Amino acid sequence: MTICKHLEWLHVAGGKEVALVNSGRLTRIVGELTNPATQHPSVLLFIGRKAKTEALRELFPNHIKKERNDGIATLRIDNTSLYSNHPVLFAESDPSATVASTLNASCYEFESFPIRWANTTTVHDVSDILHTRILCPFSDVLCVFADDFPNFNSVVDRLKT
């Protein structure tokens, strides 16, 4: 299998049924750690679009080359922390992510988990629930870029879910 350079970690795919798709990105990153049994990564979650991307370019200038819109979340490691006891992983998420009809990558194996309750909710509800139950609980730091939301109430709604 070729080395995958995709950053996509999680996305929601639609079709006959809605599913959460895990690209295995976290597994690939753990495989890059020098001693995964003793290293304890920190996860920083950044939610936004343009303002988020600009901030990440300042924080991690060697990592952010262009704006990404890859599903629910992308995942990267700060290479300067790769050999430390506490490597820094940073996840990016777009508050306006939509359901993709297919996964456009063939360089990695992925797992698909049907979201059976999703047919009764909107795409944004699914995204909110996935943030609340999967992304946020495992994040050490959460940064929400209010400028990237349509209005302040949207930010409040995102934080309330």
N, C-alpha and C positions, 0 to 999 in steps of 0.2 A: 504494500500500500504506500502511496506517495505521502510525503510529509504535508500535512494540511496547514495552510496559513489562514484559514477562516477564523474569525473571532467570535462568530455567532455561538451562543451557548444555548439559549432557550427561545423557542418561538411557538406560536399557535398556528396550526395548520387546519384548514377547512377542506371540505369535500363532502363525502357522505356523512361524516361525523367530525366534530371538532376535536382536536387532539393537541396535547402539549408535546412538543418534540424537543428531546435532549440530544444535542449534537455530540456529547462526550467531551466538550471543551474542558470542563473541570478535570476530568480524568487525564487528559493530555497535559494539562498544566501541572498536576501533581506528579506526573511522570517526568517532568523537567526539573523538579526539585532535587537538590543534591542529597538530602536525607529526609524524605517525607515522614518517616516514623518519629523524628524528633523535632521537625520544624512545625511551627504553629502559625499558619497564615492569618492575616487580618484581611477582612473583606470590606472594601469601601464601595458603596452603591451610589451612583450618580444618576439622578432622574432628570431628564430635560432634553433639549435639542441643541439649538445654536449657542445659547449662553453656556450650556454644559460643555459643549465641544471646545469653546474658547477657553473656559477655565481649565479643562483637562490639558489643553495644549500648553498652558502656563505651568501646571503642576508636573506634567510628564511630557516634556518637550520631545523626547526621543520616541514616543509611542503613538502620538496622535498625529496622523498625517492628513486625514480628511474626515469629513463628517460621515458617520455611519448610521444606517437605519436597517438593522438586521434583527427584526423580530422583537421579542420581549426583552432580551438581554444579550449583550456581548460580554466577554470576560477576557481580561488580560492580566499579566503579571508585570510588576515593575522589575525589570531586569537588574536594577541596581540593588534590589533586596533579595535576589534569587538565592544567594549563599548565606543569608542571615538566618537567625533562629526564628524570626518573625517576618517572612516574606509578605509583601503587600500585593493583594489581588484587587483589581478594581473592575467592577461591573458597571456597564452603561445601560441605561434603559430609556426608551423613548415613550413618553406618555401618550403619544398618538399612534402607537404601533397598531397594525391591523392584522387580520387573519390572512395568512398566505395560503394560496391554493396548493402549492407544492414546496418542497425543499429543493433549492437549486444548487446542491453541492453533492458531488459523487466521490469526493476524496476521503470521506469518513463514514463510518457506520453510525447510525443514529437510532435512538429508541423513541417510539411513539406511544403515548399514553392517552387513551380516549378520555375526553372530558364529557361524560354522559349528561351532566346537568347543564352543559353550555348551551344547548338548543333552546333553553328557556330564558337566556340572558343575552345582553348585548356584548359586542366585542370588548367594549371598554369595561364592562362589568367583569368579564373574564380576566382582562388584564389587571384590574384592581385586585381581584381575588388572588391571582397568582403572585402579585407583589406582596400582598398581606400575608399569604400563607407559605410562600416559598422563598422569595428574595429577601424581604426585610428581616425575618427572624434570624437569618444567618449572616447578616451584615453587622459589622462593628460600627460603621459610620454611614449615615444616610444624608445625602445632600440633594435637596430638591431645588431646582432652578426655577423660581417663580416667573421669571421673564419669559420662560418657554411655554407657559400655560396661557390659555385664552384670557383668563381673568383670575382675580384673587380667589373667588369662590371655587374655581377648579382646583387650585392648590389645596384649599381647605378640604374639599371633598376627597382628594387623593390621600391626604393625611388621616382623614377620619376612617377610611376603609380598613 
